[in-house]
Amino acid sequence: MTDLLRAPAEVKFADELAYLASVDTGRRPFTWRLSPKMVRIFILGSRDQDKKDKLSRPIAQKWFGPPALVEKAIVTLASDRGLLLIGDPGTGKSWLAELLAAAISGTSTLVVQGTAGTTEDHIKYSWNVAEVIAKGQSTDTIIPSPMMTAMQSGLLGRFEELTRCTSDVQDALISILSEKYISIPELDDDNVVFAKPGFNIIATANSRDRGVNDLSSALKRRFNYVQIPIVTNRRAEKEIVEFRVKDLLERNRFDVALPPALLDVLLETFADLRAASQSAPSDDERLESALSTAEQIGVVEDAVLHGQFFGAATVEADALARSLVGTLVRRLPEDYAVMNKFWHAVVARHSKEQGGPWETFFNGGKEALSLHG
């Protein structure tokens, strides 16, 4: 794992998955590696004091959100319907999909990334042109898509950013989700690939992309929708940021801690930004950013790296502020005007009333905003 820039969940948490499989006595649907109960524990965690789980070791919580959503997702994947995780950017949709695939199938890398350039070949199959010229079209010269590979092996296939694809590409999923097979009309024999038990699809969609390429009614009927909310609970948000920052530090082998006081400053700033955004009368008076937990993690990551390479190997309040401004100010001049007004009103008030890291934080952001002005 140390040789990978980012290890997939099944590699990163291989020890936990192996342990859960060894003590799993529950019923496992189809080709599932774990029972639904153990999939839930893998994602939501279990501690030593949770005696009801009857586990001899703690399991770390990896996704922080309503347990009912995780349970609905797991139940859906055991049915004939696909699972569509939908929500604002940075709400953990892809991370939840990866964890589900890792726990259920043992692999989370059978992924189709939806873009404007995604074609039907990316969903079904393509041909090895050199082999076709030499040997002709046959099952041996097909290049299966990740979705076809998942069908052939009875595994979960993932489809990221489904609504970024054009409608004709989306509709290629209809036969896969309903009939559970892919036809290969170029072949006379062996021209149908049938899905094995255990196959299903986890798709994600950005709720801010609605209207870009809306799903057809036929495709919508073949998915169960799970709406992933933005985390606004301060405690849960703090746990998420700490969990992901710890992962960042371990991956980069940095020996540094995020001061609790600075984390509180960041959480309070994002909470104030969300409140200001909700009360803004128009889009031009709110930031383009979704102000998600993922963006908070990005802000901390940037501040940690800056401190390691250009500072005193610590996380400083002014660096955190500069990172926040650089992350959230995207549209010029709209976002600059919104952030500048917010900074000199809300953050300035915290600085005056609370002092300490708030004062350094305010000055760092003020300096960063002067570069955009």
N, C-alpha and C positions, 0 to 999 in steps of 0.2 A: 504494500500500500504506500510505502514511502516513495516509490518511484512514480506515483501518479499525481498529477496536478490536483485532481479532484476525484477521489474514489467514489464509485456508486454506492448506494446504501447497502447493497448485499455484500460488498467488500468491506466497507467501513464498519459495519455492525455484524460481521460474520460470526463472531463468538456468541453474541446474543441470539442470533438466529439458530445456530447449532444447539445452544442450550435449550431454547424453547422447543425445538423439534424433539429433543431427547426426553423431555418431560411431558410432552403433549399427548394426552389420552383422549382428546375430543375428536369428534367426527370431522373428517377433512373432505370437503366437496371435491369431486373430480380429481384433478392432479395437484391440488393445493399442497404446498409444503407444510403449512400450519393450519390448524383449525381456526375458525373465525374468532374464537375467544383469544387465542394466542396472537393472532394478527392484531387484535385490539390492544393487547398488552404491549406488543412490540412497538406500536405507534404511540400510545398514550402513557406507557411506562407502568412500573410497579415497584414499590419500595418494600424493604424488609418488614415494615410494620403492617403491610397489606396482607394479613394472614389469609384472607379469603382466596387469594391467588395461589396459595400453597407453593410458593417458589422459594428456593434456597438462596437466591441472589437477587439484588435489585436490577431492574431494567429501566434504563434512562428514558425519560419522556422526550420525544423527538418532534412532535407536532403539538402546538398549543392552540387548542380551539375546543368548541363544544363536543363532548364525547358522542352525543347523539348523531352528529354529522358523520363521524367516523363509522359508527355502527351502521348507519344507513348506507354508506358507501360500500362497506363490506358485504352487507346483505344483497345489494344490487349486483355486485360482481359475481355472486353465486347464482344469479338468475340469468334469464335469457336477454335481459336488457343491458345496454351499455351504460356506462357511468359518465356523466358530464359534470365536471367541477367548474363552476362559474363564479367569478368575483372580480373585484378591482385588482389592478396590478399590485404585486407584492404581498398578497394575502396568503401565500403558501400553497397555492393550488398544485404547482408542479412538484413541490417537495412532498406533499401528501400523496400524489400519484406515484412518485418514485418509491416511497415507503410501502405503499400498498402492493406494488408490483414486486418489490424485493421480498416481502414477507410471503406473498401468495405464490409467486412463480420462481423465486430464487434469482431472477434477473429483471432489471429495470431498464435495460438498454435497448429494448425493441421499440424504438421511438421514431415516429414521423413528425417532423417539425413543420407546422403549417406556416406558409408564407404566400405572398402573391404569386410566387414562381413555382409553388408545389403543383405537380401534375398527377394525373391518374396513375402513371407508372410508379410514382413514389408510394402509392397506396397498395397497388397490386403486384406488378412485376415488370421487369424489363428484360432485354436480351443481351447476352455476351456476343457482340457483333463479330469478333474474330472467330469465336467458336461456331457461330451460325454459318459463316462463310466456309469454314473448313468441314463442318459436319452436318450442317442443316439444322433446322429448328427441331428441338426435342426437349424433354424435361431436363436433360443434362445441360442445356445451354441457356436455361432460364436463370435470371438473377432475381431471386425472391425479394420482395420488400420486407421490411421488419414486420408488417402486418401479416403477410403470408407466412413468414417463419413462425409467428405466434400461433397462427391457425394450425399449421402442420404439427406443432409441438404441444398444443393444448395449454398455451401460456397466455399471459396478459400482454396486449399491445397497447402502447401509449400514443396518443395523438395530441400534440401540443398546439395551442392557438388555432383551434378548428375554424373559428370565424374569420381568420386571416385568409383562408383559401376561398377560391371562387366557387360558386354554387355547383357547377358541373363536377368539380373535384370532390366537393362534399358529398354529392349524391352517389359517388362511387362506393361510399360506405353503406348505402342502404341495403344492397344485396348481401354484403358481408354481415351486417347486423341482423338481418331477417332470415335469409336463406342459409347463412353460415357456410358459404362456399364462394370460390372465385373461378369463373370460367376462363379458359384459355382457348379462344376460337381459332388460333393459328395452328393448333395441333388436332390431328384426327383421333388419336388415342390418348388416354390419360390426360384428357383436356379439362378436367375439373379437379380443383384442390378443395377438399372438404375440411372443415374445422374439426379438431378433436375435442372431446370433453375437457372443460377447463378454460377454453379460449373465451376471452371477452376483451372489451376495449375500454380504456380510461381516457377520456378526452378532457381537455381544459379549454376554457374560453374566457376572454377578457370582457367583463361587462361594459367597459368603456368602448369596446369595439362594436357594440350593437348598432346595426345600421350599415356596417361596412359590408359584410356578406352574411346576412341573416340566414339561419338554418331553415330549410324547407319544413313544412308541416310533417311530411313523411319521415324525415330524419329526426325531427323532434320527438315523434312518437316512439322512436326506438331507443331513446335515452331516458334514464332517470336523472333528474337535475338535483344537484346538491349545491346550494348557494353558500359560498365561503365568505363570511363577513370580515370586515376590517377589525382587527383587535384594538379595542379601546380601553379594556380593563388594564389599569396601570400595573397590577401585579403580574398578570399574564404577559404583558408587553415586556416588562423587565426581565422575566424568565427567558423569553425568546431571544432578546438581544444578548443576554449573558451567555446563553447556550451557543449561539452562532459566533459570538466573539471568541469564546473559549476554543471553538473549532478552528477559527482563523489563527489564533495564537499557537495552537498545537501544530497546525500545518506548516506555519512559518518558523516554528521553534523560537518564538519570542518569549522572553521571560518578563512579562509586564502585565499589570492588572489595570482594569478600568476602575478608577476611583468611584465609589458609590455616589459621592456628591455630584460628580460630573454626569453620571448616568441619570440622576434625578433631574439635573438641569436640562438634559436632552429630552427626557420624557415630558417634562413640563412644557418645554418649548413646542414640541409637536402637538401636545394637547391644546395649547393656546392657538396654534396655527389652524388646527381643525375647527376650533370654535369660531375663529375669525372667518374661515372659509364658509362655514355653514350660515353665518349671518350676512355674508356678502350679497348684495342685491343682483350682481351680474357676474358672468364668467371673467370679464376683464378685471374684476376686483378680487379674484381669488387665484391662488397659484395653480398652475397646470398640474402639478404633482398630486398624486393620490394620497400623499402623506402617510404611506403605509409603514408597517414595521420593517419591511425589507429595505426601505429607504433609510430608516434609522440605522440599520445594520451597516449599510453602505457608508453612511456618515462616520460611524465609529471606525470602520475598517480604514477609511482614508486617513483619519486622525492618528490611528495606531501606526500606520505605515510612515506617515510624515514624521512622527515622533521618533521612530526607529532610525530613519535614514537621515533626517535633517535636524533633529532635536536632541533632547537629553534622554532618549530611550524611554520616555514616559508619555502618557496621554495628557496634553495640556488643554486648558479651556479655550484659549484663543485659536488653537489648531482645530478644535472641535467646531467652533463657530465658523471658521473659514471653510471647513469641509461642508457644513450644513448649507451655507450660502451657495457654494459652488455646485452642490447637488440639486438644490431646489430652484435656483434661479435659471430658468431655461429660455423662456420667451423674453425677448427684449423689444420694447421697454416695459411690457405689461408686468411680468414677474418681478422685475427690478423695482417698479413702483410699489407693488404690493408688499414685497419684503422690506423695502426701505421704510415704509410707513409703519409696518408691524414692529420693526426693530427699534425704531426711535420712540415707539409708544409702549408696547408691552414689555420687550426685553429691557428697555431703559428703566422702566418702573421696577422690575425685579432687581436690576442692578442697584438702584438707589435704595430699595427697601431691605434687600438681603445681603448685598455686598458679596465678599468672598469670591468664589468661582464665577458668580454671576457678573461681577464687574469685569473680570478678565474676558469672559465670554462675550459680553456686550462690546468691548473694545475690539476684539478679534473680528466679530461680525461687521462692525462699523468700518473697519479697515478693508475687509473683503468687499463690502458694498461700494466703497469709494472707487474700486477698480472698475466697477460696472457703470458708474455714474458719468 
